[in-house]
Amino acid sequence: MDHLSRQKKLAEALQAEGLDGFAVTHPPNLRYLCGYSGSNGLLLVLDERRIFFTDGRYTEQARQEVRGARVVIAKGSLLEAAAKLLQRSRSARFGFEADHTTVAAAAEMRKTAGKRVAWKPASGLIMRQRMIKDADELRVIRQAVALGAAAFEEALAAVRPGIRETEVAGRLELAAREAGAEGMSFETIVAAGKRSALPHGRASWERIPRRGFVVVDSGVILRGYCSDLTRTLHVGRTRQQERKWYKAVLEAQLAGIAAVKPGKTAAEVDQAARQVLRRLRLDRFFTHSTGHGVGLEIHEPPRLAKAQQELLQPGMVITIEPGIYIPGKGGIRIEDMVLVTEGGCEVLTPVAKELIEI
């Protein structure tokens, strides 16, 4: 990963914002900017200097992982250590991550650094960089998507009437770990029968019924990057109405993918999927957004939903995942990860979408 180039882009963004420096504390942003994967760290960007603070638990890890910054091991609060360093600075304006800094932490910074330092809350400076994936990131994301797809096949093989949802999830997660995943992107969803109408029906102690839909939604983490995949199966033979429901969701998902192009707004993609379900009078059962960005975090900008005016750009990696959830009957969701390209998009997920009856 080209951490130095990322740091340089951040410095340019700070200059454009009229900031003399910036304090980074959000773990995914630290990993993005300097490679650090620990849980406690602070990167201080000061003109041409980059200073990384952590505590004694991470001394060796920081020395091995941190790129482009001098490592300082603090004995107390990282914010206090960074603010004390700024006490020696001339009058300056420093930014901090407004979305990830508590009121108490901001007060601590202001108090320790002194009156010569003006602290300015800033949002989205790093996230705007992270939305556009570089070649190294895309290579890892593709690997994560492939690994997640292979793990899903293990879950598919396990689904049968009578097996507990937790056992299906366990087999999927074991396969992912054995293939090299660092962990799961989120708690695996396996929701069967009437429970499939729960959009976030995490795997439970319930057994899969003799017939009904089974929603399996899972993701893996590989070298820090997430994948996300949802498929809906059916145990037993489907009825005509159930096949119509599945066809409607698949049509909506394909319409959403077809709308993904540079220059389109996130809302336009959401609308493309949603209007299919509206035409079929199923839109009232579609209760969440059409998709979201994926990278170092499972949910990143852009959010593909109503009124979201973010323009799609080449290099963005997003999900397209419409669904319907009919109380007392069941639910269906189909989700792929999609890369925005110069000419349109590329579906990264290699798993077939035809309705599978088990």
C-alpha positions as semicolon CSV with decimal commas, in nm:
position;residue;x (nm);y (nm);z (nm)
1;M;0,000;0,000;0,000
2;D;0,127;0,347;-0,091
3;H;0,086;0,514;0,249
4;L;0,320;0,803;0,165
5;S;0,108;0,905;-0,131
6;R;-0,204;0,895;0,087
7;Q;-0,038;1,115;0,349
8;K;0,063;1,361;0,079
9;K;-0,296;1,384;-0,049
10;L;-0,420;1,449;0,302
11;A;-0,162;1,726;0,345
12;E;-0,287;1,886;0,024
13;A;-0,646;1,866;0,150
14;L;-0,544;2,028;0,479
15;Q;-0,379;2,313;0,295
16;A;-0,695;2,366;0,092
17;E;-0,893;2,379;0,418
18;G;-0,653;2,633;0,571
19;L;-0,533;2,389;0,837
20;D;-0,175;2,367;0,962
21;G;-0,215;2,014;1,090
22;F;-0,452;1,732;1,172
23;A;-0,501;1,470;1,443
24;V;-0,616;1,127;1,320
25;T;-0,753;0,876;1,572
26;H;-1,010;0,659;1,389
27;P;-0,849;0,311;1,352
28;P;-0,950;0,251;0,987
29;N;-0,811;0,594;0,895
30;L;-0,486;0,514;1,075
31;R;-0,456;0,190;0,883
32;Y;-0,528;0,370;0,558
33;L;-0,273;0,648;0,616
34;C;0,016;0,467;0,780
35;G;-0,055;0,093;0,795
36;Y;-0,116;0,062;1,168
37;S;-0,372;-0,207;1,259
38;G;-0,376;-0,175;1,639
39;S;-0,664;-0,042;1,847
40;N;-0,493;0,260;2,006
41;G;-0,309;0,517;1,802
42;L;-0,294;0,882;1,697
43;L;-0,131;1,022;1,388
44;L;-0,037;1,389;1,402
45;V;0,015;1,551;1,062
46;L;0,227;1,868;1,098
47;D;0,349;2,039;0,783
48;E;0,610;1,793;0,654
49;R;0,623;1,595;0,978
50;R;0,423;1,286;1,063
51;I;0,428;1,170;1,425
52;F;0,252;0,854;1,539
53;F;0,160;0,806;1,905
54;T;0,066;0,479;2,073
55;D;0,110;0,313;2,411
56;G;0,355;0,052;2,536
57;R;0,137;-0,244;2,440
58;Y;0,192;-0,167;2,074
59;T;0,561;-0,072;2,074
60;E;0,679;-0,356;1,851
61;Q;0,366;-0,362;1,637
62;A;0,392;0,010;1,563
63;R;0,758;-0,020;1,471
64;Q;0,675;-0,302;1,230
65;E;0,364;-0,154;1,073
66;V;0,379;0,226;1,076
67;R;0,499;0,382;0,752
68;G;0,592;0,744;0,689
69;A;0,579;0,861;1,051
70;R;0,802;0,875;1,358
71;V;0,674;0,648;1,633
72;V;0,638;0,790;1,984
73;I;0,540;0,568;2,277
74;A;0,326;0,772;2,516
75;K;0,304;0,692;2,886
76;G;-0,043;0,838;2,930
77;S;-0,319;0,978;2,713
78;L;-0,228;0,992;2,344
79;L;-0,431;1,309;2,302
80;E;-0,244;1,471;2,588
81;A;0,093;1,365;2,447
82;A;0,006;1,507;2,105
83;A;-0,134;1,828;2,252
84;K;0,179;1,881;2,463
85;L;0,389;1,860;2,148
86;L;0,170;2,129;1,995
87;Q;0,237;2,359;2,290
88;R;0,572;2,433;2,128
89;S;0,410;2,523;1,797
90;R;0,351;2,873;1,677
91;S;-0,007;2,996;1,656
92;A;-0,182;2,751;1,429
93;R;-0,513;2,594;1,325
94;F;-0,537;2,218;1,372
95;G;-0,814;1,992;1,262
96;F;-0,950;1,680;1,428
97;E;-1,193;1,410;1,319
98;A;-1,529;1,551;1,422
99;D;-1,708;1,224;1,342
100;H;-1,483;1,019;1,570
101;T;-1,378;1,251;1,854
102;T;-1,582;1,282;2,173
103;V;-1,665;1,616;2,328
104;A;-1,446;1,523;2,625
105;A;-1,150;1,438;2,403
106;A;-1,182;1,764;2,208
107;A;-1,190;1,957;2,537
108;E;-0,877;1,775;2,653
109;M;-0,693;1,870;2,334
110;R;-0,788;2,234;2,363
111;K;-0,695;2,258;2,728
112;T;-0,356;2,087;2,693
113;A;-0,241;2,252;2,369
114;G;-0,308;2,603;2,496
115;K;-0,464;2,914;2,351
116;R;-0,218;2,952;2,064
117;V;-0,365;2,644;1,897
118;A;-0,711;2,676;1,743
119;W;-0,885;2,340;1,701
120;K;-1,128;2,298;1,414
121;P;-1,363;2,001;1,380
122;A;-1,347;1,857;1,029
123;S;-1,549;1,580;0,868
124;G;-1,483;1,361;0,568
125;L;-1,132;1,473;0,469
126;I;-0,989;1,122;0,488
127;M;-1,309;0,944;0,393
128;R;-1,323;1,130;0,064
129;Q;-0,984;0,979;-0,019
130;R;-1,089;0,636;0,100
131;M;-1,399;0,631;-0,122
132;I;-1,175;0,596;-0,428
133;K;-0,984;0,269;-0,405
134;D;-0,636;0,247;-0,554
135;A;-0,493;-0,053;-0,739
136;D;-0,349;-0,214;-0,424
137;E;-0,681;-0,184;-0,243
138;L;-0,876;-0,326;-0,535
139;R;-0,645;-0,626;-0,553
140;V;-0,709;-0,709;-0,186
141;I;-1,084;-0,642;-0,216
142;R;-1,106;-0,882;-0,510
143;Q;-0,932;-1,147;-0,300
144;A;-1,166;-1,082;-0,007
145;V;-1,470;-1,112;-0,236
146;A;-1,344;-1,444;-0,374
147;L;-1,274;-1,577;-0,026
148;G;-1,617;-1,472;0,096
149;A;-1,782;-1,638;-0,204
150;A;-1,601;-1,967;-0,135
151;A;-1,711;-1,955;0,230
152;F;-2,072;-1,898;0,119
153;E;-2,056;-2,221;-0,082
154;E;-1,985;-2,405;0,245
155;A;-2,298;-2,252;0,396
156;L;-2,499;-2,346;0,088
157;A;-2,388;-2,707;0,126
158;A;-2,492;-2,706;0,491
159;V;-2,847;-2,571;0,452
160;R;-3,114;-2,835;0,509
161;P;-3,432;-2,868;0,714
162;G;-3,363;-2,914;1,083
163;I;-3,014;-2,765;1,100
164;R;-2,978;-2,465;1,330
165;E;-2,907;-2,125;1,176
166;T;-2,605;-2,092;1,405
167;E;-2,455;-2,412;1,267
168;V;-2,485;-2,288;0,909
169;A;-2,318;-1,962;1,014
170;G;-2,050;-2,156;1,201
171;R;-1,961;-2,367;0,898
172;L;-1,939;-2,056;0,683
173;E;-1,717;-1,876;0,935
174;L;-1,493;-2,181;0,987
175;A;-1,441;-2,209;0,610
176;A;-1,356;-1,839;0,595
177;R;-1,102;-1,868;0,876
178;E;-0,943;-2,179;0,729
179;A;-0,905;-1,994;0,397
180;G;-0,717;-1,709;0,565
181;A;-0,979;-1,453;0,671
182;E;-0,878;-1,232;0,963
183;G;-1,238;-1,230;1,079
184;M;-1,590;-1,157;0,966
185;S;-1,698;-0,816;0,839
186;F;-2,007;-0,834;1,061
187;E;-2,207;-1,090;1,256
188;T;-2,322;-1,346;1,001
189;I;-2,690;-1,337;0,908
190;V;-2,872;-1,666;0,857
191;A;-3,248;-1,611;0,876
192;A;-3,488;-1,888;0,772
193;G;-3,860;-1,919;0,721
194;K;-4,056;-1,635;0,880
195;R;-3,731;-1,500;1,028
196;S;-3,608;-1,422;0,675
197;A;-3,839;-1,120;0,693
198;L;-3,593;-0,967;0,941
199;P;-3,345;-0,759;0,735
200;H;-3,076;-0,811;1,001
201;G;-3,180;-1,154;1,127
202;R;-2,855;-1,270;1,279
203;A;-2,808;-1,646;1,302
204;S;-3,015;-1,781;1,589
205;W;-3,075;-2,109;1,774
206;E;-3,379;-2,168;1,553
207;R;-3,380;-2,465;1,318
208;I;-3,434;-2,421;0,945
209;P;-3,795;-2,521;0,866
210;R;-3,906;-2,775;0,607
211;R;-3,989;-2,500;0,363
212;G;-3,933;-2,130;0,323
213;F;-3,673;-1,873;0,225
214;V;-3,329;-1,866;0,386
215;V;-3,132;-1,539;0,371
216;V;-2,756;-1,576;0,412
217;D;-2,562;-1,248;0,445
218;S;-2,193;-1,262;0,530
219;G;-1,860;-1,094;0,475
220;V;-1,495;-1,157;0,550
221;I;-1,200;-0,937;0,640
222;L;-0,878;-0,996;0,449
223;R;-0,573;-0,780;0,518
224;G;-0,804;-0,520;0,664
225;Y;-1,053;-0,505;0,375
226;C;-1,412;-0,626;0,388
227;S;-1,639;-0,821;0,159
228;D;-2,019;-0,841;0,162
229;L;-2,246;-1,099;-0,001
230;T;-2,613;-1,192;0,032
231;R;-2,801;-1,472;-0,136
232;T;-3,149;-1,609;-0,068
233;L;-3,223;-1,981;-0,094
234;H;-3,548;-2,170;-0,061
235;V;-3,598;-2,494;0,130
236;G;-3,860;-2,706;-0,045
237;R;-4,040;-2,629;-0,369
238;T;-4,137;-2,268;-0,420
239;R;-4,491;-2,158;-0,484
240;Q;-4,581;-1,935;-0,777
241;Q;-4,608;-1,624;-0,557
242;E;-4,269;-1,689;-0,400
243;R;-4,109;-1,725;-0,743
244;K;-4,266;-1,392;-0,844
245;W;-4,124;-1,226;-0,534
246;Y;-3,777;-1,361;-0,603
247;K;-3,793;-1,257;-0,968
248;A;-3,896;-0,905;-0,863
249;V;-3,600;-0,865;-0,628
250;L;-3,359;-1,000;-0,887
251;E;-3,498;-0,760;-1,148
252;A;-3,458;-0,471;-0,904
253;Q;-3,101;-0,574;-0,825
254;L;-3,007;-0,596;-1,192
255;A;-3,168;-0,256;-1,256
256;G;-2,960;-0,107;-0,974
257;I;-2,641;-0,253;-1,120
258;A;-2,729;-0,126;-1,469
259;A;-2,763;0,226;-1,327
260;V;-2,411;0,231;-1,182
261;K;-2,202;0,470;-1,394
262;P;-1,960;0,756;-1,324
263;G;-2,151;1,080;-1,279
264;K;-2,470;0,914;-1,158
265;T;-2,584;1,014;-0,811
266;A;-2,625;0,759;-0,536
267;A;-2,996;0,849;-0,528
268;E;-3,036;0,765;-0,897
269;V;-2,903;0,413;-0,840
270;D;-3,135;0,369;-0,544
271;Q;-3,426;0,494;-0,751
272;A;-3,348;0,252;-1,036
273;A;-3,381;-0,046;-0,805
274;R;-3,670;0,094;-0,604
275;Q;-3,890;0,179;-0,903
276;V;-3,891;-0,186;-1,016
277;L;-4,042;-0,288;-0,683
278;R;-4,277;0,011;-0,692
279;R;-4,408;-0,097;-1,032
280;L;-4,478;-0,442;-0,888
281;R;-4,636;-0,291;-0,575
282;L;-4,369;-0,438;-0,351
283;D;-4,181;-0,120;-0,262
284;R;-4,346;-0,093;0,079
285;F;-4,160;-0,409;0,175
286;F;-3,821;-0,259;0,078
287;T;-3,720;-0,097;0,406
288;H;-3,351;-0,007;0,370
289;S;-3,115;0,165;0,128
290;T;-3,004;0,002;-0,196
291;G;-2,638;-0,014;-0,098
292;H;-2,327;0,134;0,058
293;G;-1,955;0,166;0,008
294;V;-1,720;-0,110;0,128
295;G;-1,349;-0,099;0,211
296;L;-1,163;-0,091;0,539
297;E;-1,508;-0,070;0,697
298;I;-1,814;-0,269;0,601
299;H;-2,025;0,047;0,576
300;E;-1,853;0,344;0,413
301;P;-1,969;0,632;0,196
302;P;-2,129;0,659;-0,047
303;R;-2,470;0,553;0,082
304;L;-2,707;0,460;-0,200
305;A;-3,038;0,595;-0,078
306;K;-3,301;0,860;-0,141
307;A;-3,172;1,218;-0,145
308;Q;-2,806;1,109;-0,150
309;Q;-2,643;1,335;-0,408
310;E;-2,288;1,194;-0,396
311;L;-2,165;1,140;-0,753
312;L;-2,031;0,796;-0,836
313;Q;-1,666;0,797;-0,943
314;P;-1,435;0,533;-1,091
315;G;-1,267;0,339;-0,812
316;M;-1,564;0,336;-0,576
317;V;-1,665;-0,008;-0,448
318;I;-2,031;-0,034;-0,351
319;T;-2,299;-0,292;-0,280
320;I;-2,627;-0,328;-0,466
321;E;-2,869;-0,511;-0,234
322;P;-3,241;-0,449;-0,269
323;G;-3,474;-0,674;-0,075
324;I;-3,833;-0,728;0,032
325;Y;-3,943;-0,838;0,378
326;I;-4,302;-0,957;0,418
327;P;-4,399;-1,007;0,783
328;G;-4,520;-1,357;0,862
329;K;-4,417;-1,491;0,522
330;G;-4,047;-1,431;0,461
331;G;-3,787;-1,213;0,296
332;I;-3,553;-1,201;-0,002
333;R;-3,232;-1,004;-0,051
334;I;-2,972;-1,032;-0,328
335;E;-2,643;-0,847;-0,287
336;D;-2,332;-0,805;-0,500
337;M;-2,023;-0,590;-0,461
338;V;-1,972;-0,364;-0,761
339;L;-1,674;-0,158;-0,879
340;V;-1,745;0,172;-1,054
341;T;-1,532;0,185;-1,369
342;E;-1,458;0,451;-1,630
343;G;-1,722;0,307;-1,862
344;G;-1,980;0,182;-1,614
345;C;-1,928;-0,089;-1,357
346;E;-1,792;-0,435;-1,289
347;V;-1,970;-0,689;-1,070
348;L;-1,705;-0,836;-0,841
349;T;-1,919;-1,107;-0,678
350;P;-1,876;-1,442;-0,858
351;V;-2,182;-1,621;-0,712
352;A;-2,481;-1,713;-0,931
353;K;-2,813;-1,544;-0,854
354;E;-3,067;-1,795;-0,985
355;L;-3,314;-1,915;-0,721
356;I;-3,184;-2,232;-0,555
357;E;-3,432;-2,481;-0,414
358;I;-3,297;-2,722;-0,155
